[in-house]
Amino acid sequence: MLKEDDIEIAELIRLETKRQNESLELIPSENFTSPAVIEAMGSVLTNKYSEGYPGKRYYAGNEFIDKVEQLAIERAKKLFGAEHANVQPYSGSPANFEVYFALLEHKDKILAMDLNHGGHLTHGHSVNFSGKNYAFTHYGVDEKTEMLDYDAIRKIALKEKPKLILSGASAYPRTIDFKAFSEIAEEVGAISMADIAHIAGLVVGKAHPSPFPYTDVVTTTTHKTLRGPRSAIIMCKEKFGQKIDKAVFPGMQGGPHNHIIAAKAVCFKEAMAPDFAVYARQIVKNAKALADELMSAGFKLVTNGTDNHLILMDVTKSGLTGKEAQLALEKAEIICNKNVIPFDKRSPFDPSGIRMGTPAITTRGMKKKEMKEIAGFIEKALKNHRDEAALAKIKSDVKEMLKGFPLPY
Ligand SMILES: *Cc1c(COP(=O)(O)O)cnc(C)c1O
């Protein structure tokens, strides 16, 4: 047992479990997996090497591992309506690199969302592998609406003639029109790719339109709204399947993480159940309710609201920076992250906004009534950000509220 063998790590896990139970988790990329997912992750499947694919392995003894991976593949295809699925990617970032590696040459042009407008590091940041090895150009949101403008994106695509057009974001609070993206890609002869890391759970729960059947290649993490283990998958049209599989193994990865693949299969089964669609819709209802309460309290939200699980709030008017707001909320045990807002005049290290989301608190069972309470906590914490006693009082109120929504661990 861990407690006997390594008391230091055992104690840190105990403390982190307690922290997760007692803090209000508003980071939109985080969630609480089921005990079944954790059980699969903590299983003996981690002991096995299985380089290759089901039926074509480089090692003996893969009779059961093959069945696990095959189940994960079949469930992923069914869940998303995909023609082909690769369930081996270690996480969201490598999954994106594997797609680029599979379908492009070094320095080929990719059109993706501006990182300052909500794109991800792997969508061409200059310090990232993506930005160093591919020629990225970026589209952003409209300055007035703060939303994607598909005519503007089309114009950039026509001018730049990218080989791949990437949709998807880490900090965009509105619906993404994947059909419009794939039509633009088709018009300019580009491959269409969607990175639905944040919204995969909403997509399978029918709370956000799907990138299928329009999009050529779709990557997603499995640990955000999808509520599975920390990992990712790549799905694509059949014609790209072989290239994708080769890029994952032997192109970029070695042995698959079989315990995580099993946990992904468990997560896909959970996401197929009718109650997952109820969960996905509740995430959006909660985000809208929280957004409405915050706007009623006078806060400025980017795009003045949300269609998905995520809220981007400009805290400038409160006389705070994003970093200060994050810190004040953390002192009240409300966990969110500082974030740039579109056309931010401040630096990413201390930007003008904070990013919040409802996937984790919805997993805990919270609804509209709690969103009102949470908006009240946020308002009070930001107004009293220098008052340690006030923040401590909010922290105890948060803890009290969370007692009504216990986690299963
Ligand atoms: C989270 C995220 C990723 C990366 O996932 P990791 O598992 O953290 O590597 C990729 N793309 C988008 C849009 C994301 O939000």
PDBQT file of the ligand as one rigid body, heavy atoms in Angstrom, charges set to zero:
ROOT
HETATM    1  C1  LIG A 501      -5.920  21.741 -23.520  1.00  0.00    +0.000 C 
HETATM    2  C2  LIG A 501      -5.733  21.913 -24.969  1.00  0.00    +0.000 A 
HETATM    3  C3  LIG A 501      -4.756  21.193 -25.671  1.00  0.00    +0.000 A 
HETATM    4  C4  LIG A 501      -3.621  20.440 -25.031  1.00  0.00    +0.000 C 
HETATM    5  O1  LIG A 501      -3.854  19.429 -24.210  1.00  0.00    +0.000 OA
HETATM    6  P1  LIG A 501      -2.735  18.850 -23.232  1.00  0.00    +0.000 P 
HETATM    7  O2  LIG A 501      -3.323  17.541 -22.890  1.00  0.00    +0.000 OA
HETATM    8  O3  LIG A 501      -2.639  19.814 -22.106  1.00  0.00    +0.000 OA
HETATM    9  O4  LIG A 501      -1.457  18.723 -23.986  1.00  0.00    +0.000 OA
HETATM   10  C5  LIG A 501      -4.748  21.307 -27.061  1.00  0.00    +0.000 A 
HETATM   11  N1  LIG A 501      -5.607  22.104 -27.696  1.00  0.00    +0.000 NA
HETATM   12  C6  LIG A 501      -6.517  22.836 -27.047  1.00  0.00    +0.000 A 
HETATM   13  C7  LIG A 501      -7.445  23.716 -27.826  1.00  0.00    +0.000 C 
HETATM   14  C8  LIG A 501      -6.604  22.790 -25.664  1.00  0.00    +0.000 A 
HETATM   15  O5  LIG A 501      -7.479  23.559 -25.028  1.00  0.00    +0.000 OA
ENDROOT
TORSDOF 0
